[in-house]
Amino acid sequence: MKSWAATTYGIRGARVAAGLLAAGALVAGCGEDGDGRDDPTVIVEDEQVQLAGHTFVAEEVDGHDLVEGSRLSITFDQDAMSVVAGCNTLFGPYDDADGELRWSEEPASTQIGCDEALSEQDDWLRTTLTEGLEIADDDAADLVLEGDGLRIEMTREDGEPSEPPDDAAQYSARLNGPPTAEIGRVVLLTLSNTGDARDSYGFTITPADAGKVRPRHLTVESGRSGKLKVKVLSTPLTIEVESVGAGPGIDTFTIR
């Protein structure tokens, strides 16, 4: 199935953000022998579903209407998952014991202003994944989640898993904003420093003539956010975040 994703987070950026909470989390193991996430799979009806190191995007959602123009994606680290649906990013340690996917602790969240519909969607996601969803044994998609009249079919959109950088907890960031924009519009994005150290960031737009970003560099304290404006000249365009502390590719954001 072809993904209709409107916002693309680089796998490294998503794993880095999720790693902030994962560092001190105690999470239940998975797999047949219960030896933790050294074997990053969950067993569902004798089938192995690999979660850790991958990002999944919803292709079909039955039982709930997503806000128009938004998309739902879930990124899994070894110990944490990061969820976004067009507004804030929710991230925290998760549990997939017995084929049930849920947050094992109250998730943290970026704090950007969203319209009411997207804010309510964030609340729905927080509640749904706190209560938990069954990982279904179904060939309809790469990952199928079900529960209480809800069915979500998801496609894996990333490559093979990679090890998180050693400085993941110290230097990490998340870029958020509207997933779509008209040509000629100026879009306001929020960069949240989700690491535990003050850091400076640079921004690169691809293709280079697809837009203009101001400011080109931004310094943000740990746990704080900064704003940047992007003038959209053509779509899709991708903004890549580079960190002085962690280097390029710390996060990416696509506007379509």
C-alpha positions, -999 to +999 in steps of 0.1 A: +000+000+000+012+035-008+015+058+021-004+091+021+018+105+048+017+143+050+045+146+075+077+126+075+099+122+105+134+108+098+138+076+118+169+089+136+150+120+147+120+100+159+142+075+178+162+103+194+130+120+207+117+088+220+150+080+237+146+109+261+121+091+282+133+056+274+166+061+292+152+054+327+121+034+318+115-001+331+095-018+303+081-054+301+099-078+278+086-093+246+092-123+225+088-160+233+114-162+259+106-129+277+142-117+275+134-080+269+138-060+237+172-074+227+150-094+203+128-065+191+098-085+181+064-093+196+048-127+190+012-126+176-005-159+168+029-175+162+039-147+138+067-122+146+059-085+143+090-063+145+084-029+160+116-015+174+135+007+150+106+012+126+080+038+118+045+028+108+019+051+091-019+046+092-034+038+058-068+028+070-086+038+102-120+023+109-140+033+140-126+068+143-124+098+119-090+114+118-089+152+114-089+161+077-054+166+064-038+148+093-020+115+095-012+090+122+023+076+126+040+056+153+078+052+157+092+025+180+126+026+198+138-004+218+120+010+249+098+038+238+073+048+212+066+082+196+032+090+182+021+120+161-012+128+143-007+163+129-001+183+161+020+175+192+043+144+195+034+120+223+063+098+235+071+075+263+079+039+273+056+012+260+046-024+267+037-050+241+033-080+264+008-107+252+003-089+219-012-058+235+003-024+227+001+003+253+021+030+270+035+016+303+037+052+318+019+084+311+034+098+279+052+131+277+042+156+249+056+185+230+037+217+238+027+235+206-005+253+200-030+234+179-065+240+168-093+224+188-098+194+165-061+184+165-059+189+203-088+166+208-072+141+184-041+141+206-062+135+237-079+105+219-045+091+210-033+094+246-063+077+260-065+049+233-029+039+236-030+041+274-059+017+275-041-004+248-048-020+214-044-056+203-017-063+177-038-084+153-026-114+133-036-100+099-018-099+065-038-068+055-010-045+065+025-044+081+009-036+115-028-039+124-041-026+157-075-033+170-097-026+201-131-015+211-145-011+176-113+005+163-091-009+136-059+007+123-040-007+093-005+006+091+024+005+066+060+005+076+077+035+059+113+034+071+143+012+064+161-012+086+165-003+123+197+015+134+213+020+168+205+053+185+234+076+189+252+077+223+242+113+228+205+107+222+193+118+256+216+149+257+208+162+222+174+157+206+147+178+191+113+177+175+099+198+147+062+203+145+037+223+123+009+220+098+013+191+074+000+209+044+002+245+030-008+265+000+019+278-023+030+313-012+019+308+024+042+314+054+040+285+078+049+287+115+068+257+129+078+249+164+112+234+173+112+217+208+145+209+225+136+175+239+172+168+251+187+176+284+212+202+272+211+236+256+216+233+218+218+253+186+201+242+154+204+249+117+177+242+090+180+230+054+151+230+029+150+203+002+146+210-027+166+241-021+142+263-041+111+249-025+110+275+003+128+299+025+133+295+063+138+322+089+157+322+111+184+300+096+198+292+131+181+289+164+194+283+200+169+267+224+173+258+261+165+222+272+128+217+276+119+249+258+107+257+222+115+281+195+096+293+164+107+295+128+088+306+096+089+288+063+077+305+031+063+277+009+073+282-027+065+246-039+055+213-024+064+189-011+093+204+008+113+189+036+130+208+064+160+190+080+172+200+114+209+199+122+221+200+158+254+214+169+255+186+196+242+157+175+249+167+139+226+166+108+194+146+105+183+150+141+147+155+128+129+162+095+095+176+087+077+175+053+050+200+041+029+188+013 
